Amino acid sequence: MASHNFGLTLPTFNLRAVITLHVFEKFRPAIARAIPDIVMFLKDSDNSVRSNAVSVLAKLSERGAIPDIVLILKDLNGLAGSEGVSALGKPLEQAEFFPAIASAIPDIVALLKDWHQPDGSNGVSALAKLSEHGAVPLNGIGSLLTFDIAEFRAAILGAIPDIGALLKDSRSSIRSNGVSALEKLSGQAEFRAAISNAISDIVALLKDTDYFVRSKAASALAKLSEQAEFRAPVSCAIPAIVAILKDTVSFVHSDAASALANLSEQAEFRPAIMNIIPDIIILLRDSYSSDPLSVGLALAKFSEQAEFRPAILSVIPDIVALLKDTGDFVRSNALSALAKFSEKVEFRPAILSAIPDILVLLKDNDYFVRPNTASALVKLSEHAEFRPAVLSAIPDIVALLKEHQENVFCPYIP
């Protein structure tokens, strides 16, 4: 392997020294002569060597390295790929690199077509990072200088139809990459008109044969709804999102519940969502949910909107009944939901009547449920109505401290 002009191989090269020396103009010619050798390390068989090479080139912001950084993004290991994503962002600190980076955008879009998931994710991250720049900090100056980067943004805009085409790819991971890329790019106003053309294809993915794609589509539509331009087509998708509340894969219906809860933050969606609360209560009975708290947290988000509270109040007895369910996670889900609902004064009388059933769970035979019960009681104690009951339970809560269970799960009750 070639050695660079400093007589050191890259794995032992002092990166801080190179970066420090580069500050001084008189050292730059010598460092510049070493760059071709550093570029050679981008194709080294050792992943750590490639990663170090990317870091050096990113800091030095050498124009000629841009195509090789794109190659690094394709690295199947993933570590160097993530370094490459960061590296692509570094040259944006200097306007002269915009054309070189813009020319690399088609190659970055091509990464989304890679079947290997980490590479596709790196391509999504790279596009998102590149799309964010409008004002660029000058090195050594604490102010911002705004450059005209219309051509640079145009390169990303021109790639959006190609990204949209990925939604119909035969490979599920590629369809998912396409959804992720469009979701991230939607944060920039100038891309939204082009992304709008793909909304119907994202909606179609709610019925995809791949469960991960279905889940991703639901989450992405909720995210897209944050932008006013997308709310009309997203509104038409709500029945399809509601339908996957009954998906046979647990994390899909959990993500659908979360997506609907996020959609409920927009007033225009609430009438279409209003009647789903009983269906979400059914999901609390899922003992094998990949995210056992997500449904409870979705219900908690619904409770933030006054329109949903009557429906939630009507199903609190059903949640209380789950405290006696045979499923350990079902009992824990119910505890978490009731603790969260206690923040709303109108729910407290119904929850207060369930205190005896909650206290029993301090001696539950499951070591997950016992500490979850203690956590729920701590949350309830924030409100005066529950403090006498919590006071009576303190000896049992203290007794839990004597248990020496490893990896005991204590829930997050926001």
Secondary structure as a PSIPRED ss2 file (coil, helix, strand):
# PSIPRED VFORMAT (PSIPRED V4.0)

   1 M C   1.000  0.000  0.000
   2 A C   1.000  0.000  0.000
   3 S C   1.000  0.000  0.000
   4 H C   1.000  0.000  0.000
   5 N C   1.000  0.000  0.000
   6 F C   1.000  0.000  0.000
   7 G C   1.000  0.000  0.000
   8 L C   1.000  0.000  0.000
   9 T C   1.000  0.000  0.000
  10 L H   0.000  1.000  0.000
  11 P H   0.000  1.000  0.000
  12 T H   0.000  1.000  0.000
  13 F C   1.000  0.000  0.000
  14 N C   1.000  0.000  0.000
  15 L H   0.000  1.000  0.000
  16 R H   0.000  1.000  0.000
  17 A H   0.000  1.000  0.000
  18 V H   0.000  1.000  0.000
  19 I H   0.000  1.000  0.000
  20 T H   0.000  1.000  0.000
  21 L H   0.000  1.000  0.000
  22 H H   0.000  1.000  0.000
  23 V C   1.000  0.000  0.000
  24 F C   1.000  0.000  0.000
  25 E H   0.000  1.000  0.000
  26 K H   0.000  1.000  0.000
  27 F H   0.000  1.000  0.000
  28 R H   0.000  1.000  0.000
  29 P H   0.000  1.000  0.000
  30 A H   0.000  1.000  0.000
  31 I H   0.000  1.000  0.000
  32 A H   0.000  1.000  0.000
  33 R H   0.000  1.000  0.000
  34 A H   0.000  1.000  0.000
  35 I H   0.000  1.000  0.000
  36 P H   0.000  1.000  0.000
  37 D H   0.000  1.000  0.000
  38 I H   0.000  1.000  0.000
  39 V H   0.000  1.000  0.000
  40 M H   0.000  1.000  0.000
  41 F H   0.000  1.000  0.000
  42 L H   0.000  1.000  0.000
  43 K H   0.000  1.000  0.000
  44 D C   1.000  0.000  0.000
  45 S C   1.000  0.000  0.000
  46 D C   1.000  0.000  0.000
  47 N H   0.000  1.000  0.000
  48 S H   0.000  1.000  0.000
  49 V H   0.000  1.000  0.000
  50 R H   0.000  1.000  0.000
  51 S H   0.000  1.000  0.000
  52 N H   0.000  1.000  0.000
  53 A H   0.000  1.000  0.000
  54 V H   0.000  1.000  0.000
  55 S H   0.000  1.000  0.000
  56 V H   0.000  1.000  0.000
  57 L H   0.000  1.000  0.000
  58 A H   0.000  1.000  0.000
  59 K H   0.000  1.000  0.000
  60 L H   0.000  1.000  0.000
  61 S C   1.000  0.000  0.000
  62 E C   1.000  0.000  0.000
  63 R H   0.000  1.000  0.000
  64 G H   0.000  1.000  0.000
  65 A H   0.000  1.000  0.000
  66 I H   0.000  1.000  0.000
  67 P H   0.000  1.000  0.000
  68 D H   0.000  1.000  0.000
  69 I H   0.000  1.000  0.000
  70 V H   0.000  1.000  0.000
  71 L H   0.000  1.000  0.000
  72 I H   0.000  1.000  0.000
  73 L H   0.000  1.000  0.000
  74 K C   1.000  0.000  0.000
  75 D C   1.000  0.000  0.000
  76 L C   1.000  0.000  0.000
  77 N C   1.000  0.000  0.000
  78 G C   1.000  0.000  0.000
  79 L H   0.000  1.000  0.000
  80 A H   0.000  1.000  0.000
  81 G H   0.000  1.000  0.000
  82 S H   0.000  1.000  0.000
  83 E H   0.000  1.000  0.000
  84 G H   0.000  1.000  0.000
  85 V H   0.000  1.000  0.000
  86 S H   0.000  1.000  0.000
  87 A H   0.000  1.000  0.000
  88 L H   0.000  1.000  0.000
  89 G H   0.000  1.000  0.000
  90 K H   0.000  1.000  0.000
  91 P H   0.000  1.000  0.000
  92 L H   0.000  1.000  0.000
  93 E H   0.000  1.000  0.000
  94 Q C   1.000  0.000  0.000
  95 A H   0.000  1.000  0.000
  96 E H   0.000  1.000  0.000
  97 F H   0.000  1.000  0.000
  98 F H   0.000  1.000  0.000
  99 P H   0.000  1.000  0.000
 100 A H   0.000  1.000  0.000
 101 I H   0.000  1.000  0.000
 102 A H   0.000  1.000  0.000
 103 S H   0.000  1.000  0.000
 104 A H   0.000  1.000  0.000
 105 I H   0.000  1.000  0.000
 106 P H   0.000  1.000  0.000
 107 D H   0.000  1.000  0.000
 108 I H   0.000  1.000  0.000
 109 V H   0.000  1.000  0.000
 110 A H   0.000  1.000  0.000
 111 L H   0.000  1.000  0.000
 112 L C   1.000  0.000  0.000
 113 K C   1.000  0.000  0.000
 114 D C   1.000  0.000  0.000
 115 W C   1.000  0.000  0.000
 116 H C   1.000  0.000  0.000
 117 Q H   0.000  1.000  0.000
 118 P H   0.000  1.000  0.000
 119 D H   0.000  1.000  0.000
 120 G H   0.000  1.000  0.000
 121 S H   0.000  1.000  0.000
 122 N H   0.000  1.000  0.000
 123 G H   0.000  1.000  0.000
 124 V H   0.000  1.000  0.000
 125 S H   0.000  1.000  0.000
 126 A H   0.000  1.000  0.000
 127 L H   0.000  1.000  0.000
 128 A H   0.000  1.000  0.000
 129 K H   0.000  1.000  0.000
 130 L H   0.000  1.000  0.000
 131 S H   0.000  1.000  0.000
 132 E C   1.000  0.000  0.000
 133 H C   1.000  0.000  0.000
 134 G C   1.000  0.000  0.000
 135 A E   0.000  0.000  1.000
 136 V E   0.000  0.000  1.000
 137 P E   0.000  0.000  1.000
 138 L C   1.000  0.000  0.000
 139 N C   1.000  0.000  0.000
 140 G C   1.000  0.000  0.000
 141 I C   1.000  0.000  0.000
 142 G C   1.000  0.000  0.000
 143 S C   1.000  0.000  0.000
 144 L E   0.000  0.000  1.000
 145 L E   0.000  0.000  1.000
 146 T E   0.000  0.000  1.000
 147 F C   1.000  0.000  0.000
 148 D C   1.000  0.000  0.000
 149 I C   1.000  0.000  0.000
 150 A H   0.000  1.000  0.000
 151 E H   0.000  1.000  0.000
 152 F H   0.000  1.000  0.000
 153 R H   0.000  1.000  0.000
 154 A H   0.000  1.000  0.000
 155 A H   0.000  1.000  0.000
 156 I H   0.000  1.000  0.000
 157 L H   0.000  1.000  0.000
 158 G H   0.000  1.000  0.000
 159 A H   0.000  1.000  0.000
 160 I H   0.000  1.000  0.000
 161 P H   0.000  1.000  0.000
 162 D H   0.000  1.000  0.000
 163 I H   0.000  1.000  0.000
 164 G H   0.000  1.000  0.000
 165 A H   0.000  1.000  0.000
 166 L H   0.000  1.000  0.000
 167 L H   0.000  1.000  0.000
 168 K H   0.000  1.000  0.000
 169 D C   1.000  0.000  0.000
 170 S C   1.000  0.000  0.000
 171 R C   1.000  0.000  0.000
 172 S H   0.000  1.000  0.000
 173 S H   0.000  1.000  0.000
 174 I H   0.000  1.000  0.000
 175 R H   0.000  1.000  0.000
 176 S H   0.000  1.000  0.000
 177 N H   0.000  1.000  0.000
 178 G H   0.000  1.000  0.000
 179 V H   0.000  1.000  0.000
 180 S H   0.000  1.000  0.000
 181 A H   0.000  1.000  0.000
 182 L H   0.000  1.000  0.000
 183 E H   0.000  1.000  0.000
 184 K H   0.000  1.000  0.000
 185 L H   0.000  1.000  0.000
 186 S C   1.000  0.000  0.000
 187 G C   1.000  0.000  0.000
 188 Q C   1.000  0.000  0.000
 189 A H   0.000  1.000  0.000
 190 E H   0.000  1.000  0.000
 191 F H   0.000  1.000  0.000
 192 R H   0.000  1.000  0.000
 193 A H   0.000  1.000  0.000
 194 A H   0.000  1.000  0.000
 195 I H   0.000  1.000  0.000
 196 S H   0.000  1.000  0.000
 197 N C   1.000  0.000  0.000
 198 A C   1.000  0.000  0.000
 199 I H   0.000  1.000  0.000
 200 S H   0.000  1.000  0.000
 201 D H   0.000  1.000  0.000
 202 I H   0.000  1.000  0.000
 203 V H   0.000  1.000  0.000
 204 A H   0.000  1.000  0.000
 205 L H   0.000  1.000  0.000
 206 L H   0.000  1.000  0.000
 207 K H   0.000  1.000  0.000
 208 D C   1.000  0.000  0.000
 209 T C   1.000  0.000  0.000
 210 D C   1.000  0.000  0.000
 211 Y H   0.000  1.000  0.000
 212 F H   0.000  1.000  0.000
 213 V H   0.000  1.000  0.000
 214 R H   0.000  1.000  0.000
 215 S H   0.000  1.000  0.000
 216 K H   0.000  1.000  0.000
 217 A H   0.000  1.000  0.000
 218 A H   0.000  1.000  0.000
 219 S H   0.000  1.000  0.000
 220 A H   0.000  1.000  0.000
 221 L H   0.000  1.000  0.000
 222 A H   0.000  1.000  0.000
 223 K H   0.000  1.000  0.000
 224 L H   0.000  1.000  0.000
 225 S C   1.000  0.000  0.000
 226 E C   1.000  0.000  0.000
 227 Q C   1.000  0.000  0.000
 228 A H   0.000  1.000  0.000
 229 E H   0.000  1.000  0.000
 230 F H   0.000  1.000  0.000
 231 R H   0.000  1.000  0.000
 232 A H   0.000  1.000  0.000
 233 P H   0.000  1.000  0.000
 234 V H   0.000  1.000  0.000
 235 S H   0.000  1.000  0.000
 236 C H   0.000  1.000  0.000
 237 A H   0.000  1.000  0.000
 238 I H   0.000  1.000  0.000
 239 P H   0.000  1.000  0.000
 240 A H   0.000  1.000  0.000
 241 I H   0.000  1.000  0.000
 242 V H   0.000  1.000  0.000
 243 A H   0.000  1.000  0.000
 244 I H   0.000  1.000  0.000
 245 L H   0.000  1.000  0.000
 246 K H   0.000  1.000  0.000
 247 D C   1.000  0.000  0.000
 248 T C   1.000  0.000  0.000
 249 V C   1.000  0.000  0.000
 250 S H   0.000  1.000  0.000
 251 F H   0.000  1.000  0.000
 252 V H   0.000  1.000  0.000
 253 H H   0.000  1.000  0.000
 254 S H   0.000  1.000  0.000
 255 D H   0.000  1.000  0.000
 256 A H   0.000  1.000  0.000
 257 A H   0.000  1.000  0.000
 258 S H   0.000  1.000  0.000
 259 A H   0.000  1.000  0.000
 260 L H   0.000  1.000  0.000
 261 A H   0.000  1.000  0.000
 262 N H   0.000  1.000  0.000
 263 L H   0.000  1.000  0.000
 264 S C   1.000  0.000  0.000
 265 E C   1.000  0.000  0.000
 266 Q C   1.000  0.000  0.000
 267 A H   0.000  1.000  0.000
 268 E H   0.000  1.000  0.000
 269 F H   0.000  1.000  0.000
 270 R H   0.000  1.000  0.000
 271 P H   0.000  1.000  0.000
 272 A H   0.000  1.000  0.000
 273 I H   0.000  1.000  0.000
 274 M H   0.000  1.000  0.000
 275 N H   0.000  1.000  0.000
 276 I H   0.000  1.000  0.000
 277 I H   0.000  1.000  0.000
 278 P H   0.000  1.000  0.000
 279 D H   0.000  1.000  0.000
 280 I H   0.000  1.000  0.000
 281 I H   0.000  1.000  0.000
 282 I H   0.000  1.000  0.000
 283 L H   0.000  1.000  0.000
 284 L C   1.000  0.000  0.000
 285 R C   1.000  0.000  0.000
 286 D C   1.000  0.000  0.000
 287 S C   1.000  0.000  0.000
 288 Y C   1.000  0.000  0.000
 289 S C   1.000  0.000  0.000
 290 S C   1.000  0.000  0.000
 291 D C   1.000  0.000  0.000
 292 P C   1.000  0.000  0.000
 293 L C   1.000  0.000  0.000
 294 S H   0.000  1.000  0.000
 295 V H   0.000  1.000  0.000
 296 G H   0.000  1.000  0.000
 297 L H   0.000  1.000  0.000
 298 A H   0.000  1.000  0.000
 299 L H   0.000  1.000  0.000
 300 A H   0.000  1.000  0.000
 301 K H   0.000  1.000  0.000
 302 F H   0.000  1.000  0.000
 303 S C   1.000  0.000  0.000
 304 E C   1.000  0.000  0.000
 305 Q C   1.000  0.000  0.000
 306 A H   0.000  1.000  0.000
 307 E H   0.000  1.000  0.000
 308 F H   0.000  1.000  0.000
 309 R H   0.000  1.000  0.000
 310 P H   0.000  1.000  0.000
 311 A H   0.000  1.000  0.000
 312 I H   0.000  1.000  0.000
 313 L H   0.000  1.000  0.000
 314 S H   0.000  1.000  0.000
 315 V H   0.000  1.000  0.000
 316 I H   0.000  1.000  0.000
 317 P H   0.000  1.000  0.000
 318 D H   0.000  1.000  0.000
 319 I H   0.000  1.000  0.000
 320 V H   0.000  1.000  0.000
 321 A H   0.000  1.000  0.000
 322 L H   0.000  1.000  0.000
 323 L H   0.000  1.000  0.000
 324 K H   0.000  1.000  0.000
 325 D C   1.000  0.000  0.000
 326 T C   1.000  0.000  0.000
 327 G C   1.000  0.000  0.000
 328 D H   0.000  1.000  0.000
 329 F H   0.000  1.000  0.000
 330 V H   0.000  1.000  0.000
 331 R H   0.000  1.000  0.000
 332 S H   0.000  1.000  0.000
 333 N H   0.000  1.000  0.000
 334 A H   0.000  1.000  0.000
 335 L H   0.000  1.000  0.000
 336 S H   0.000  1.000  0.000
 337 A H   0.000  1.000  0.000
 338 L H   0.000  1.000  0.000
 339 A H   0.000  1.000  0.000
 340 K H   0.000  1.000  0.000
 341 F H   0.000  1.000  0.000
 342 S C   1.000  0.000  0.000
 343 E C   1.000  0.000  0.000
 344 K C   1.000  0.000  0.000
 345 V H   0.000  1.000  0.000
 346 E H   0.000  1.000  0.000
 347 F H   0.000  1.000  0.000
 348 R H   0.000  1.000  0.000
 349 P H   0.000  1.000  0.000
 350 A H   0.000  1.000  0.000
 351 I H   0.000  1.000  0.000
 352 L H   0.000  1.000  0.000
 353 S C   1.000  0.000  0.000
 354 A C   1.000  0.000  0.000
 355 I H   0.000  1.000  0.000
 356 P H   0.000  1.000  0.000
 357 D H   0.000  1.000  0.000
 358 I H   0.000  1.000  0.000
 359 L H   0.000  1.000  0.000
 360 V H   0.000  1.000  0.000
 361 L H   0.000  1.000  0.000
 362 L H   0.000  1.000  0.000
 363 K H   0.000  1.000  0.000
 364 D C   1.000  0.000  0.000
 365 N C   1.000  0.000  0.000
 366 D C   1.000  0.000  0.000
 367 Y C   1.000  0.000  0.000
 368 F C   1.000  0.000  0.000
 369 V H   0.000  1.000  0.000
 370 R H   0.000  1.000  0.000
 371 P H   0.000  1.000  0.000
 372 N H   0.000  1.000  0.000
 373 T H   0.000  1.000  0.000
 374 A H   0.000  1.000  0.000
 375 S H   0.000  1.000  0.000
 376 A H   0.000  1.000  0.000
 377 L H   0.000  1.000  0.000
 378 V H   0.000  1.000  0.000
 379 K H   0.000  1.000  0.000
 380 L H   0.000  1.000  0.000
 381 S C   1.000  0.000  0.000
 382 E C   1.000  0.000  0.000
 383 H C   1.000  0.000  0.000
 384 A H   0.000  1.000  0.000
 385 E H   0.000  1.000  0.000
 386 F H   0.000  1.000  0.000
 387 R H   0.000  1.000  0.000
 388 P H   0.000  1.000  0.000
 389 A H   0.000  1.000  0.000
 390 V H   0.000  1.000  0.000
 391 L H   0.000  1.000  0.000
 392 S H   0.000  1.000  0.000
 393 A H   0.000  1.000  0.000
 394 I H   0.000  1.000  0.000
 395 P H   0.000  1.000  0.000
 396 D H   0.000  1.000  0.000
 397 I H   0.000  1.000  0.000
 398 V H   0.000  1.000  0.000
 399 A H   0.000  1.000  0.000
 400 L H   0.000  1.000  0.000
 401 L C   1.000  0.000  0.000
 402 K C   1.000  0.000  0.000
 403 E C   1.000  0.000  0.000
 404 H C   1.000  0.000  0.000
 405 Q C   1.000  0.000  0.000
 406 E C   1.000  0.000  0.000
 407 N C   1.000  0.000  0.000
 408 V C   1.000  0.000  0.000
 409 F C   1.000  0.000  0.000
 410 C C   1.000  0.000  0.000
 411 P C   1.000  0.000  0.000
 412 Y C   1.000  0.000  0.000
 413 I C   1.000  0.000  0.000
 414 P C   1.000  0.000  0.000
